[in-house]
Amino acid sequence: MEPRLRASFPGLLLIAALLALALARAMVGTARDGLTLDEPYHYAAGVSYARLGDYRINPEHPPLAKLWTGWLAPASVVLPPLRELHEKDDERIYTQSMAYLDNAPADSQHHIRVAMFALNLLLLAALALLVWKVAGLWWAAGLLAWLAVDPTVGAHLPVLMTDLPVALALGMSAASAAWLASTWRWPAWLAFALSAGLALGSKHSAPGAVAGIGVALLLAAAWRHWRSRRDALPGAHERGATLLARWAAVALAALVAVAVLWSLYGFRFHAGRDGSDAFNRPMAPKIDDLASPVQRQVLHALDDARLLPRAYLWGMADTLRAGVEGRGQREHKLFGHDFKGAPPWFFWPGELAAKLPLPLLAGALLGLLALWRAPLSSGQKHLLLTMGALGAAYWASLLGSRGTYAGVRHALPLFLPLATLAGALAWRASVSVRRRWLLPLAFAPTALALVMTAREPRLWEYFNELGGGSADGWRNFSDEGVDLGQRLPEISRWMQTHQPPGTTLYNSYMYMPEWVRGSGSPLREYVESVDDTNLAGRYAGLFVMRLSSTIPEPEYNWNPAVTMRNLHQVGRIGVLGIWQGRMDDKRLRVRGLYREVLKEVYRTPSPDWRQVATRCAEILEAVPFATGCYVERGNALARLGDVAGARKAWAGGADQLAPDDPIGLQLRALVKASEGDRLPANWRPVRNPSLE
């Protein structure tokens, strides 16, 4: 064995052991999970990308994780023929049918888990090796150990979603940028360019963070150049490139990163090999749905110039609409308090404070304290700079977003700066010559976090003591960090054991009809047709509902002491409860009726607009805060020629939103433009915010 390899072998074993720990921890803590709501989308998309080279499905996200899973999907996986898609709901039918009907649900999940474990562990390994190169083995080990035991990271390891890959790729970008800033050699430059390209190819939230890391690189180059001139260091100009050359190198790395992004789309502008772009919504109206004129102009300009793949730009428009403008989201629940309008600046730090185990938070804080008067190398200083730039830039991008519905998964890149501080703690202990006994203690926060969370049965639902704990976190938070549809298989197993014969099980949880048919589950919706006549909303049997249904919400006229008075709880599955008895509530009916209205509007070739308007009126009578229903009623009445009624409906929808909400501003502008009960010449139906 080569001496250099022999010297590195113990370190490689340590990193391999920590990766094995991450794998084992995630396998145990996600064993009960089904697929999330979004994974069938990504699975069908990835298989179609890999086999057909067609990127029409799920352009909401760049293709890296999906394409990887498609490459690894066995040849036995069935992909139905691509067809014309109308809106996201129709695309959901296609993708969920592929995952749950054309293929066995258990097989689909198995293929996804294998592929994503492999991808995320490879990214973790690459991150650890880069940090080792820049800051030393113990810094890398401390960082990797922190990530390996975190419950949220573990919950995402087997999941075909974009949040963890983009976080790890951004971490790689920051680490390789630190390497580049320390050496300005071509291997470091190439590592940075490729890592940044992988980040861009993972998720649309990456560009801002990559830009922040790039700015840190430019500043590091300027600082180094200024110091060399100030100190008149001999050979400073002879050894390295000039300041402008280094800045040019950063710019060239950005171009290579964009080239990596293009490569993931097969270096094609159009989604289809035949030059078509058969998205579920045409490109031009997709961009025009945005409320911001500046965003519309920029995206149209990029599309006209063909600077980025069209599927990527379509997804960027979707991300801005759903994530930044917020789908008309009215409230943001944090530690049990509902914040109205725009989320507070501390929402995302609050998510981290509730989701990270307290020992891991303590480890990051101790790492920050350990930096006091520490003998940092150039690489370590630059690692702190680039990781800090990653965190600051990503947090800044989140501050401009009104969409907090995804919870902590949208903040996963913020874990990397904290993990870097935990790595600093391990490194500082390793260089204390007189106190080598401190090294094991440096890993004590990580070990304690593992001990405290080792028996968590559902890592996705984890909350620390500040957030109410896993048992009660649902009381204080209501975003997708609580749940994203993974409990369906557990519901099915519960029913096999506990459901009395002949008893109907009504579903107030996430509903995937294709999964129900594919798994043979007897779950039933409250309403199964737009012609439903159960106006009183009377139901008897078993009811699957979120435990948060037991929390009174006076603003929405929800009083469980009244509505659930004839029920008794017979089971609990994580954040879900199962009750038996009778419920009489119109809102149960209208919740299902709204889905049927959307089917009528977006799946029927010739919708019955009169019926749509009537059903929406019934829904709004029971739930007058349903913004999407105001929009659909207004659109239907406008098509029927009742502009006055349409204006009243649109105004009602705007009243449900904050004064500065982008979607509310669109509705108010339309109400004003249609004064005199005449639609503007360029009128088109208002986009329902819930469709994104």
C-alpha positions, 0 to 999 in steps of 0.5 A: 500500500502506498504510504500516502494511502496508508496514512489516509486509510484510518480516516477513510474508515472513520468516514465510512463508519459515519456513513454507515451510521447515517444509513442505519439510522435512516433505515430504522427511522423511516421503515414505517414510511410510505412515499411522500405526496411528491415522490410519485411525481418525481419517480415517473418523471425520472424514469421518463427522463432516463428512458425517453429523454423527455422532460415534460413531466414535473419540470417544477424541479431540476432533474438531478435526483429524478434522473439518477433514480430513473437511471437506476430503475430496473427494466421491469419498471413500467412507464405508461406512454406519455400523453397530453397533460392538462394542469398539475392535477392531470399530471398527478393522475398520470404519475400516481398511476405509474407509481401505484397502478402500473407498478406495485406500490411497494416495488416503487418505494423500494426502487426509490429508497435504494436509489436515493440512499445511494445518491445522498450517501455519495453526496455526503461522502463527497462533502466529507472528503472536501472538508477533509481536504480543506480543514482536516480529518477531524473537522470533516468527521465532526461535520459528518457525525452531526449530519449523520445523527440529525433526524431530519437529515435521516428522514430525507436520506431515502426520499426522492425529493430535491431538498437534501440533494441541494443542501449537500451539493451546496455544502460541496460548493462551499467546501470546494470554494474554500479549497479554491480560495486557499490554493487557486489551483485547477483541481479546486476550481474544477471541484467548485464548478462541478459542485455548483452545477450539481446544486443548480441541477438539484433545485431552483433555490440553489442559484442565490446560494451559489451566487453568495458563495461566488461573491465570497470567493471574489472577496477572498481573492480581493483580500488576498490580492490587497494583502500581498500588495500591502505586505509586498510579499516576494513572489506574490505576483509571480506565483498566482494569477492576478486579481482579475484573472482569479475573478475571471476564473470564478466567472468561468466556473459559473459558466461551467456550472451552467453547462453542467445544468444543461447536460442534465437536460441533454443539452437541449432547449426544448423538453421533448426530443422532437422540439415540443414542450408539452408541459401541463401548462403552456410556457407563456401563460405559466410565466404570465401567472406571476404577479411581479412584472419584473419576474415576468420580463426576466423569465420571458427574456431568458426564454426568448434568448434560450439561455437556459433549458425551457423546462428549467425556466418553466420550473423557475416560474412555478417556484416563484409562484408557489414558493415566493408568492406563496399560493395565497398562504394566509398563515404561518404557524410557529411555536403555536402562534399563527402569524398573518400575512408575510412570515416573520423574519425569524420563521426559518431560524425558529424551524431549525430551533424546533427541529434540531435536537438540542444537543446538536444545537449545543454542539454548533454553539460550542464549535463557535466558541471553540473558534476563539483564538483558534490557530486556523489554517487558510483553508479553515478560515475560507471554509468558515467564510464560504459556509457562512456565505451559503447560510446568509445567502440562502436565508436571505432568499427564504426571507423573500418567500411567503410560502412556508408550507414546506417547513424545515425541508426548505431550510435544509441548506441552513444545516450546513453552516451549523454542521461546520461549526460542530466540525470546528469543535472536533478539530479544536479538540484534536489540536489541543496537544495537552488535552487530547482527552477532549477529543471524545468529549467533542463528539459528546453532543452528537452521541447524546443526540443519537441516544436521545433520538435513537428510538424515534419511530418516525424521523420525519415527525421529530421535534425537540423539546422546544417544539413540543417533542415528537408527541406534540409538535403537531400542536405548534406547527402545521407545515410539511415538516409535520407530515407529507403523506407518509402514513398511508401504509400504516393506515392500511395496516391498522385497518387490516387489524382493527376495522370492524366489518362493514364500517366505512373509513372516511379520510381527512388525510392526504388522499391518493386515489391511485394508491388506494386502488393499487394497495386495495385500501378501503379508504373513502372520500366524503364526496365522490362526485360533483353531483353529491346531494348530502347537503347536511354532511352527515357521516358515520363510521371511522374517521382518519384525521390529523390530531390537529383537528382537536385544536379549536380554531375560532377564526375558522369557526372550528370547535372540536368540542361540538363537531367531534362530540359524537366521536371517540378515539380508537387509534393513533398513528404518529400525527394522525388519529382514528375516531369512531362514531358520527359527524354532522358537518357541512364542512366535511362535504365541502372539503371533498366537493372542492376537489370535485369542482376542480375536476370539473373545471380542469379535467372536463372538456366542456365544464358546466360553468353554472354548476361550478358557480353553484357548487362554489357558492355552497362551499363558500357558505360553509367555509368563507375563507376558501380563496381558491373557490372565490377565484373559480366562482368568479371565473365561472360567472365571468364566462357566463356573462355575470361580470358583477357577480364575478367581481364580487367573487374576486373581491371576496377572494382578495379580502381573505389575503393580506393587503400586500399579498401578490395574488390578492393584488392581482385580484384587486387589480382585476376588480378595478379593471372590470369596473362598469361590469365589463371585462378588460379586453385582455381578460383571461381566467384568474389562476387558482393559487392552489393549483401550483 
